[in-house]
């Protein structure tokens, strides 16, 4: 089972909770047990899993990642988005989640996030469910 999601980001740096969208893909599939891979085919975006109970966590992550890897720091890449490429590599392009009895196995406070580091943009998230 394979599904493409279209994501519209609103800021230069965004962490968008896509957990419910991924759950929707899972519920529409015929797969009850296996793994779900969530992947983004962009070099300036990422997928991560983190707390989704307190929105301040997302704000703290954005604040700190922008301090550690500032937008302007004498980068050589002519396109001007080197910071986004670095952040994407550190976070990673995908996450794999266990699927059991039709449910994503996430911790109590965990959610799946699309990470935008060079927005706003129209983006893609690819979801692959493998039965097993």
C-alpha positions as CSV (number, residue, x, y, z in Angstrom):
1,X,0.0,0.0,0.0
2,X,1.4,3.4,-1.1
3,X,-0.1,6.9,-0.7
4,X,1.2,10.4,-1.5
5,X,0.1,13.3,0.8
6,X,0.3,16.9,-0.3
7,X,1.5,19.2,2.5
8,X,1.4,23.0,2.4
9,X,3.8,24.7,4.8
10,X,3.3,28.3,6.1
11,X,6.6,29.4,7.5
12,X,10.3,29.3,6.8
13,X,10.6,26.7,9.6
14,X,7.6,24.6,10.5
15,X,6.9,21.4,12.3
16,X,3.5,20.2,11.2
17,X,1.8,17.4,13.1
18,X,0.8,14.9,10.4
19,X,-0.1,12.0,12.8
20,X,-3.8,12.0,12.0
21,X,-3.1,12.1,8.3
22,X,-0.9,9.1,8.6
23,X,-3.5,7.3,10.8
24,X,-6.1,8.1,8.0
25,X,-3.9,6.4,5.4
26,X,-3.5,3.4,7.7
27,X,-7.3,3.1,8.4
28,X,-8.0,3.2,4.7
29,X,-5.6,0.4,4.0
30,X,-6.3,-3.3,4.3
31,X,-3.2,-3.8,6.4
32,X,-3.5,-4.5,10.1
33,X,0.1,-5.5,11.0
34,X,3.4,-4.5,9.6
35,X,5.4,-1.3,9.3
36,X,4.6,2.1,8.1
37,X,7.3,4.2,6.5
38,X,6.8,8.0,6.3
39,X,9.2,9.6,3.8
40,X,9.7,13.0,2.3
41,X,11.6,13.3,-1.0
42,X,13.0,16.8,-0.3
43,X,16.5,17.9,0.6
44,X,15.3,20.8,2.8
45,X,12.6,19.0,4.7
46,X,12.4,16.1,7.1
47,X,10.2,13.7,9.1
48,X,10.5,13.3,12.8
49,X,8.7,11.8,15.8
50,X,8.4,13.9,19.0
51,X,6.0,15.1,21.6
52,X,2.6,16.3,20.4
53,X,0.9,16.9,23.7
54,X,2.4,20.3,24.4
55,X,2.8,22.7,21.4
56,X,5.6,24.5,23.3
57,X,7.8,21.6,22.6
58,X,7.6,22.3,18.8
59,X,8.3,26.0,19.4
60,X,11.3,25.1,21.5
61,X,12.7,22.7,18.9
62,X,12.3,25.4,16.2
63,X,14.0,28.0,18.4
64,X,16.9,25.8,19.2
65,X,17.5,24.3,15.8
66,X,17.6,27.9,14.4
67,X,20.2,28.9,17.0
68,X,22.4,25.9,16.4
69,X,22.1,26.1,12.6
70,X,21.4,29.8,11.8
71,X,19.9,30.8,8.4
72,X,22.9,33.0,7.6
73,X,26.3,31.8,8.7
74,X,28.7,32.4,5.7
75,X,27.5,29.3,3.8
76,X,29.0,28.8,0.3
77,X,25.9,27.2,-1.3
78,X,24.7,29.9,-3.8
79,X,21.0,29.1,-3.5
80,X,21.1,30.5,0.1
81,X,19.4,27.5,1.9
82,X,22.4,25.6,3.3
83,X,20.9,25.8,6.8
84,X,17.8,24.0,5.5
85,X,19.9,21.2,3.9
86,X,21.9,20.7,7.1
87,X,18.8,20.6,9.3
88,X,17.2,18.1,6.9
89,X,20.2,15.8,7.1
90,X,20.3,16.0,10.9
91,X,16.5,15.2,11.3
92,X,16.3,12.7,8.4
93,X,14.0,12.1,5.5
94,X,11.9,9.3,7.0
95,X,10.5,7.5,10.1
96,X,9.4,3.9,10.4
97,X,6.5,3.0,12.7
98,X,5.3,-0.4,13.8
99,X,1.7,-1.2,12.9
100,X,-0.2,-3.6,15.1
101,X,-3.9,-4.4,15.0
102,X,-4.5,-1.5,12.7
103,X,-2.9,1.0,15.1
104,X,0.4,2.9,14.9
105,X,2.6,2.0,17.8
106,X,3.5,5.4,19.1
107,X,4.3,6.4,22.7
108,X,1.7,8.2,24.7
109,X,3.0,11.6,23.9
110,X,4.5,10.9,20.4
111,X,3.3,12.4,17.1
112,X,4.7,12.3,13.6
113,X,5.9,15.7,12.2
114,X,6.7,17.0,8.8
115,X,9.6,19.4,9.3
116,X,9.9,22.4,6.9
117,X,13.3,24.2,6.8
118,X,13.0,26.2,3.6
119,X,9.4,27.3,3.3
120,X,6.8,28.2,2.8
121,X,6.3,25.5,0.1
122,X,4.1,22.8,-1.3
123,X,5.6,19.5,-0.3
124,X,5.1,15.7,-0.6
125,X,5.0,13.0,2.0
126,X,5.0,9.4,0.9
127,X,3.5,6.7,3.0
128,X,4.3,3.0,2.4
129,X,2.6,0.3,4.5
130,X,4.3,-3.1,4.4
131,X,2.3,-6.0,5.7
132,X,4.0,-8.5,8.0
